[in-house]
Amino acid sequence: MATRGTPSIPMGEAGDEARNMVPRPWRMSALLSSFARRFEAFLAAAEFDRGPWLVVAFAAGIGFWFYLGTPWQWLAVMAGGVAAVMLALATWRSDERRVYTLAAVLSVGLALAAGTALVWARSGMVGAEPIPHPRFELIDGRILEREEQPAEDRVRLVLAARDAESGRAVAYRVNLPVDADRRIFREGARIRLAARLMPPSPPIVPGAYNFARRAWFEGLSATGSVVGAVELVEPPPPAELSLASIQRRLSAHVRANLGGTSGAIAATLASGDRGAIPEADEEAMRDSGLTHLLSISGLHVSAIIAATYLVALKLLALWPWLTLRVRLPLVAAGAAALAGIGYTLLTGAEVPTVRSCIGALLVLVALALGREPLSLRMVAIAAGVVLALWPESLVGPSFQMSFAAVIAIVALHNVQRIRDFLAPREESWVRRFGRRAAILFLTGLVIELALMPIVLFHFHRAGVYGAAANLIAIPLVTFVSMPLVALALLLDLAGAGAPAWWLVGHSLDLLLAIAHFFAEQPGSVKLAPRIGMGAMVLYLAGALWLAFWQGGARLWGFAPVAVSAGMMATAPVPDILITRDGRDIGVANEDERLLVLRDSEGGYAQDNLLELAGTDLVPIPLSQWPRSKCSAEFCTLSIAREGRDWSILVARNRDLVAERALAAACRHSDIVIADRFLPRSCKPRWLKADRRFLDREGGTAIYLDEPRIETVAQDEGEHGWWRASAR
């Protein structure tokens, strides 16, 4: 008999089965402890550094907020992070042997929840409600920002005003023609004008540029163009040495001494002002992989700081009294830090510049303390600071490209074989130069491979020969053009800068020649349709794994990178693209050319359709395609996919048609597309993409092979910039 309080154990075969069903916590505990020991041994062997992964977790929390569409999902992410923290704390009390594992879970959970909470809070604090509809408005506002864009023959003003309908404080960005501009229209002036205003535009089709999101975080409620003359109501405060005014004066001074595109690029290097660079030259720089030279970032800030550090160190070393009493690297580092901060502020303090300045300052601190200056922890600190200040920058190409390039450089130069290859040795200058050139080319190639998926994800086109172009262009800009610009500005103080400006012009003409040469080579540009978020996440996970781990564990990162590369290479092209207003459509995968509704050439909408279709060939109007039939009001066409013929009816305008005839045409069509409200009697077999549908869902991409539909609304969810624009 069983003793009271003791469970009875059956005997025989049934008893054995019952014993097998009894949980054995001691075995589970042993298994968990064994797994924890192995995991911590793995972390130790891979030289695990928690710092970079904490920033990755913080960034992942921000990314979840952008990717997930509803508040309950954001709360779920935060709750998951908090739950992981609570679990780690509870387990820590019972088993202190797994300190590294528990600390990792604790810190990652906190960072994940903090990232989601921070970007959600920032969106609520700075988000600007867009105006409900396009309108013509008389604006009485004060100028907050002024940006000159000579290449576009306009000046861009940001105005603080009152909304004419609601009376709330708003910020508008308007384009003022150069002919109507006056120099007194600068920051602080109050002006009165008439403007055509538009709500900030969401993506025109899925995967296109999302200006509405950017405007939301920049506090812009509308954009537009000025109509007629501008009245000065109140002049600006007396001229003072503000950063904006210094930047404009410096840019104008450079362009006055050096004309053409070379002068515009010199102004960019000196002040960060890109407004005077012609579109054709900027496109050549982009397609050759050199556009980063036009964005004040790591290259420029590092060059300024490094030059200041070396010059200060050498000059101070000429003073023996100071050399014997002061540690010169500390003084030189201080001078270089001031130069870097000043240059960052002068050039607009954009995200790449701030990131580069923070990273360079950390390098200076490391040099002054005698520590290793190039480390991923330094990059992680810079990224963490930028994300803490501007969490929305995570989803922008500027942040992603700048940090991807720096991580690639640091990770490459931390590889032991690369360190051994670059180690000083007794050799001729020819061999030394060859090794430096080889490592420069390898660095450019690694950066190109690291950036290409990001560039294709955001812009759908990327230069292929960037590594070769940068091999020549980076030394040219770093060691020739930028020092010459600095020398010319210094000589201008004595009125003797003309010879230096002549040399600057020739060096930048050579840069442009390099850009055009590589951009015009066959196969110089890789085009891609929309890349899915799954492929992008796999690539980022694999790339970060390759960068952050050491030893054999690092090689595991090649698996997700290879899978993501395959997904990107096989990304399907949408068969039909419909813009949000329904006035532009593109039919792809027919005759290797994009079929478009409008006969007009070019334009913003058509350029986006070509990018998302992954082609740069001149499109064909539907009315000129042999397999379509068009009347004055509609076009009909048939597309064969996977053994099925799809019948498509497309409205060409808003002219009235007989409802009975329209209903009959809809019944014989699988898809109907129109920029008008179609009657209920219009019932196609599969999809009616009329004004009602497009107002609700936004731009649409249709894949007929599966078939499936992707819309902008699916990507944007309930975020403020889309919720307001979809009302």
N, C-alpha and C positions, 0 to 999 in steps of 0.2 A: 504493500500500500504506500501511497505517496504521503510524505509528511506534509502537514498543513503549511501553506505558503510556498511549497515546492512543486513545480509543474510535474505532472505525470508523464513519463517517457514510455511510449509504446514499445513492445518488443517485436522481434521478428522482422520480416520484410517490410511491413508497414512502418515499423519503428525506424528502420534505416531511411525510408523515404521522408519521414517526418523530420529526422535529424538533419537531412540535407536542406530542408526548407527553413530551418532555424537560422536567422541572421547571425553572422559571426563578426561583430564589430572589431575584434582585435585584428582579424585578417584585413578588413577594410582599412583600418588605421595603418597597418604595416604597409599596405599597398600605397596609400597616400603619402606616407613618409618616404617610401622608396622613390616614388615619382618626384616628390619635392627635392630629394637629395640629387637625383639625376638632373633635374631641371636647374638646380643651383650650380651643379658641376658644369653644366652646359654654359650657363651665364659666365662663370669664371673663365672657362676655356676660350669663350668668344670675346673676352675683355669687355663685358657688358658695361655700357655707360648710360646711366638712367637719364641724364639730362636731355639729350636729343630726343629720346622716346617720349619724355614728358611733354615736350613741345609738339611732337606729332600727335599725342593724345589730345592736347589742347586744341590743335588745329582740326582734329577729327570732330570734336564737339562743335566747333564752328561750322564745319562742312556739313554735319548732320542737320543743322538748323536750316541751311540753305537748300539741302537736297530734299528733306522731308517737308510735306506741305501743310500740315495742320498742327495747331497748338498741342493737341493731346499727344502727338508723336514727339514733339520737342520735350514735353514733360516726361514722356516715357524714357527718353535718352538721359535726362537729368536724374530721374529716379533710378535708372539702371546704374549710373555712376555712383550715386549715393548708396545704393544697395551693395555694390562691390566694396565700398569703403567700410560699411557697417560689418559686412561679412569678414573682411580682413581684420578689423579691430577685434571682433569676437573670437576669431581663430587665433589671433596673436596671443591672447591671454592664456589659451589652453596649450599652445605649442610654440615656443619661442625658437625652435630649431630652424624653422623655415623663414628666417628673417628677411632674406632677399626676395623671396617669392611674395611674402605678405606685404613688404614695403612696395614692391612693384605694383601689386593689385591696388593698394591704398592710393598711391600717387597717381596712377593712371585713371582710376575712378574719379578722383578729385579733379584732375585736369580735364577729363571729358565733360563732366557736369559743369565745370567753370566756363569752358569754351562756349557751350550752348547757352548758358545763362547770360554771359557777357554780350554776345552778339544780339540776342533777343532784347536785352535791355538797351543796347545802343540803337537798335532799330526803332524802339519806342521813343527814345529821347531825341534823335536827330531826323527821323523820317519825315519827309515833307509830303503832305497830301497833294496830289496833282489836281489841276483844275478839271472839272467834269467833262468838258467838251471843247473843241476848237472855237475860238471867238476872236473878235476884234475889240481891243480895249485901249482906252486912254489911261496912261500910266503916269503917275507922279511919284517918283522914287529917288532914292539916294544910291549912288554908285558904290558898290562894294568891291568890285574887281574890274580891271580893264586888261584885256589881252589883245595885242595887235597881231593881225594875221595878213601881212602884205600879199602873200601868195594867193589869198582868197579875195583880195580887194575889200576887206572888211575889218572892223574892230568889234570884238566880242565884249559885251558889258554884262555884269551881273548886278541887278538892281534889287534893293530892298523896298517893298511897296506894300499896299493894302489891297487885298482881293476885292474886286469891284462888286461881287455878288455876296460874299460872306463877311467881308470886313476884316478877315484875319490877316496877320502879318505873313507875307510870302516873299519868296525870292524868285525873280525871273531872270533868265539868260536870253539876251536879245542880240542879234547881229545888226550892226550899224554899218551902212556902206561908207567906204573911205571918203567919198565926196561929201557926206553929211557930217563927218567927224570934225571935232575941234580939240586942240590939245588941252583945253580947259576941262574937257569931259574926262576927269580922272577921279580916283578914289576920294570920296567925301563930297563931291558935287551933287546937288539936287537938280534933276532935270524932269521935263514933262514931254511926253512923246506919245505917238499912236503906234501900236504894234499888232501884228497878227500873231496870236498865241496858239500853241498846241500843247496838249499834255505830253510829257516825256514818253517816247515811243517804246513799248515792249518789243520783244523780238518779232521781226516781221514774219518769220517762219521758225519752226522749231530748230534750235541750234544756232540761230543768228545772234547778232550783238544785242545785248539787253541794256539799252540806255535807260529805261525806266528804273531799273535797280540802282544804277549808278547815281541817277538824279535823286532818288529817294535818300540815299546816304549823304549826298552833297547838299541837301536841303533845297533843291530846285523844284518849284511847283509847275513850271511851264518854260518852254523855249519858244522863240519866235524871231521875227524880223521887223525892223523899224520901217514904218511907212511915213514918208514926208519929212518935214524939218523937225529938229529937236530944239526945244526951248530951255535955256538955262534959267532955272528958278533961283538957285543959290550957288554961288561959286564955292569951290573946294577950299579947305583951310590953306593958309599960306604954305608954299612949297617947302617940304621938309625931306630929309634924307631917309625916306622909307625904303624898305627892301624892294618893293614893287617899282618905285620910281628909279632906284639905282639900276635895277635889272633892265628896265626899258632904255635908260640912257646909255648903258653899256652896250646893249644890243644895237641901238641906233648908231652909236659911235663906231662899232665894228663894221656895220654895213656901209657906213659913210666912207670908210677907208678901203673897203674891199667889196666890190660889186658882184652880182651874179650869184649862182648857187654856192660857190666857194665862200663868199661873204656870209651867206645865210648859215652855212655849216660852221664857220668861224664864230658867228654870233651864238650859235647853239653851244659850242664848246665853252664860250666865255660866260654865258648867262643862262643857258638852258632854254632860250627862246627859239622854238622850231617853226614859228609862224611864217617865215619867209622862204622856206624850202619848197620848190616847185613839186607838184604831185608826181611828175614823171621821174624825177631824180629820187624822191623818197621811195617810190615803188621799186626802182632799181636797187637801192640800198637794202630794201626788205627782201627782194628775191635773190640777192647775192649773199644773204645771211649777215649783212653788216649794219642792219638797222639799229642794233644795240649801241653803235657808236654815236647815234643821234640822240640817245636817251642818257641823260647824265646819271651814271650809275657807278658800278664798282671800278671800272677802268679809269674813269676820269677822277673820281674822288681819291682812289689809290695813288694815281699819278701825282696829284697835287700834294697829298700827305707825304708820300715817299720823297718827292723832290724837296719839300720844305724840311723834312727830317734830315736828309743828307746835307743840304746846304747849311742848315743851322749847325749841324754837328761839325762840319769842316771849318766853318767860319769861327765858331767858338773855340775850336782846337788851336787856332792861331794865337790865342791869348793865354800864355803860360800861367799867369797868376790865377785865372779862373779855372784852368784845367786842373791845377793842383788842389783846388779847394771845393769844387762843385762836380757832381757826377753829371757829365755832359749828356749822356743819353736821356736823363730825366728832363733836362732843359730843352733838348731838341724835340723830345716827344711832346712836351707842352706846346712848343711853337707849332709843330705839325698838327696837333689837335685843334688849336685855334684856327689854323688855315683850313682844315677840313670842315669844321663847323661853319665858318664863314662862307666857304664855297657852297656848302649844302643849303644854307639859308638863302644865299644869293640866287641860286638856280632853282628856287621854288620849293625845296624840301619835299619832292615827290617820294613815293614809297621806295623805289630803287636807290635813290640818293640817301635817304635816311638809313636804309638797311646797310648801305655801303659805309656810311659815316660811322654808324655804331660798330660795325665789324672792324673798321680800320682803327677806331679808338681802342677797341679791345686788343688789337695787335700791338698798338703802341704801349699799352699797359704791360703786355707780356714781354715786349722787348725791354722796357724799362726795368722790369723785375727779373729779367734773365730767364723767362719761361718760354715754352714752345708757342710761337705765335699762330701757327696754322693748325687749328683743331676744329672738329665738328661741334664741340661744346661752345666755342666762340660763335659759330654760325647759329647754333640753337638759341643762344642768348639774344642775338640780334633779331632772329625771327620772333622770339617770344615778346620782345619789346614792341616790335611793329604790330603784331597781332593784338597785343593788349591795348594799344592806342587806336588802331584801325582794324578791327576784326573783319570788316567787310573786304579788306584788301586780299584776303585768302583766295577768293574766287576770281580775282582779276588776273589777266595774263602777266602784268608787270611783276607782281609779287612772285608768282610761280616761276617765271622765267629767270628772274634775278637770283632767287634762292637755289633753283635747280642748277644754274651755272656755277655758283659758288660751291655748293655741296659737291658737284662733280669734280671741281678743281682740287678741293681739299682732300676728298676721298682718294683721288688718283695720286696725289703727291704724298699721301700717308702710306701707300703701298710700299712694302720694303724693297721690292725690286726696283721701283722707280727711284727711291731714295739712294739705293746703291748705284744706279745708273747716273744720278746727278752728283754723287759725292765727288769732292775735289780730288784731283790726281795729277801726277806729272805727265803732261802731254802737250803736243803742239797746239797752237791757237786754231789750226784748221780742224783738228779733231774736237776741240772744245766747242767751237762754233757749230760743228755738225751735230754734236750731242744736244746742244741747246735748241737748234732748229728742229731736230727730231722730236724733242719733248714738247716744243711749242706746237708742232703739227699734231702730235698725239693728243695734247690738251684740247686743241681746237676740235679734233674729231670726237673726243669724248663729250665735249660740250654740245656739239651738233647733235649727237645721238641722244643726249639727255633732253635737249630742247625740242627736237622735232615732234614727238607726240604732243607736247603741250601746244606748240604752234599750230599743228594740224587740228587739234581739238578746238582752239579758239578762232583761228583764221582760215582754216580749211586749205591752206597753201603754205608751203615752206620751201626755202632754198636748199638745194642739194649740195652745192659746192661751197658751203659756208666755211668748212675747215680749211680748204685751200685759200679762199679769199681772205680769211682772218689771219692766215700765216703771214701775209704781206701787210694787210691793212692795220692790224693791231700794233706792230712795231712802228709803222709809219705815223699813226696818230699819237701813240704814247711818247715816242722819242724824237719826233720831228715836229708834227703839227702843233700839239699842245704847248711844248716849250717855245715854239716860235710865236704863238699867239700871246703867251705871257711876256715874251721879250718885246713884242711889238707894242703891247699896252704900256710896258715900262718905259720904252723909248718915246712913246707919245707924250709923256710928261715933259720931255724936253723938245717936243716937236720934231723928233728925228726917227719916227717909226716907219716911214715909207718903205725903206729897203726890206725891213722885216715883214711888212704886210705883203710885199711882192713875193717873198719866199713862202709865206703862209698860203697865198693864192695858188702857187704852183704845187705845193704839197697836197692841198685839198682837191685841186684839179686831177692830180694823180689818183687820189682816193676815189673820186667819181669815175674815172676811167676804169679802175679796177672793178667797181661795182657794176658798171654797165657791161664790162667784158664778161664777167661771170654770170650776170643775169640773162644775157642774150645767148648763152651756150645752149645747144640742144639738150633737153631733159633737165634744165637747171631748176625747174620748179616742180615740186610734187603736190598734186591736188588730191583732196580727199573729201568725201561727203561727211555728214554728221557722224562723229564718233561717240558711241554710247558711253554712259557714265561707268558701266561695269568694266569696260576695257580700260578706261582711264584710272579707275581705282586699282585695278590689278597692276597696271604699269607703275603707279606711284608706290604701291606696297613693295613690289619687287625692287624698284630702284632704291628706295630708302633702306631696304634690307641689305642690298649690295653695298651701300655707302656706310651704314652704321656698324655692321658686324665685322669681326676680324676672323682670320683663319678659314678653315674649311666650311664653317657654317655660312660664310658669306655667299658661297656658290649657290645656295638654295634660292637666292633671289632671282637667278636666271630663269627659273621655271615660270613664275607669274609674268615676268617681262616677255618671255617667248610667247606665252598664251595671249597676252594683250597685243603683241605685235601681230599675231595671226588674226585676232579679232579686228584690229584696225585695218589690216590689209584687205580683209574680206567684208568690211562694213558695206551694207547694201545702199544703193542710191535710191532715194524715194522715186516712185514712178510719177507721182503728181505732187507738186508743191503749190499751195494756195496762200497768198498773203492775207493778212488779217482783214484788210478792207475788201478783199475779193476782186480787186481790179487788176491784179497781176497773177497769172498762174504760169507754172512751168511743167511741161511733160517731158520726162527724161527717158533714157534708154531706148530712144527711137532714132535710127539713122545716125547714131553717135553725135547727135546735135540736140540741144535743148529746144523744145517747141514752146513758144511764148504767145500770150494772147495779144499783147500790144505790138504794133508795128514800129513804135518809136525805138531808137537805138540808145542803149545805155540807161543810166538812171540808177538810183540807189536800190530800188526794188529788184530790177533786173540783175544787177551785180550780185545781190544776195542769192537770187535763184541760181545763178551760174555757179557761185561758190558751193552752195549746198548740193548741187548736182555734180560737183567735182569735174567741171570742164571749163575751159577758157575759149572754146570755139564760138564763133559768132552764132547766135541763136536764129532759129527759123520761125517767122510768124505762123500761127496756125492757119491763117487764111491762105498761105502759100504752100502748105504741105499737101502733097498729092492725095493723101489718104484721109483728108478731112473735107467736110462740106460746110461752107459758111454762107449765111444770109446776112442781112444788115443787122439782125438782132442776135442770132445764135450761131454757134459752130457745133457740129457733131463730128465725133471721131471714134474709131474703134481701135482698141489696144489688145493684143494677144498676150496672155500671160498664163503659163502652166496649163496649156491646153484649153484655156477659156478665153473667149472674146468679151472684153469689157466695153460697153457702149457708154460714151460720155457726152453730156450736153453742157455747153458752156455759154453763158450770156456774154455778149460783147458790149452791151450798153444798157441803159435803163428805159429804153423806148417801150411804150405800151404794146402788148400783144394780146390777141384774143385768148381768154382763159381756157376755153375748150381746146384750142389748138395746143396751148402750153401743157395742159393736163395730159393730152394724148402723147405729146413728145416725152413727157416725164415717165409715163408708163412704159415706154419702150427703151428707157435709159437705165443703166445701173447707177450712174453718178450724175448729179446735176450740180453745177457750180454757178453761182450768181452773186453779184455785189448788191442785190436788191432783196426785199422781202418777197418770197414766193408764196402764192396762195396755198391753202391746205389741200386743194385739189391736185397740186403737183406732188405725186408720190412715186419717186424712183424706186427701183428694186433694192438698192442698198444704202445710198447716202445722198442726203440733200444738204449741200453746203451753201446755204443762202445767208443773207444778212443776219438773220436770227441766230443761226448756228455759229457764224464767225464772230459775232459780238460776244457770245458766251465762251467759245473755245479758243478764239484767236487764230493765228496762222496755223496751217495744217499740213502735215506730210502724210501721204497715202502710199502704202506698200501693197501692191496687188498680188504678189506671189503668195502671201500668207492667208488671207489679206488682213491688214491691220491699219489703224489710224493713230498717228501721234499728233498732239496739239500742244500749243504753248501753255494752255491752262493746266494740262497734266504736269508740266515742269514747274509751274509757278505756285500752284497750290493756293494757300490763303495768306501769302506774304502781302504786306501792305501795298507795295507798288503795283501788284497785279489786282488785288481785291478792289482797290480804288479805281483802277482803269477799267475793270470789267463791269462796274456798276452801270 
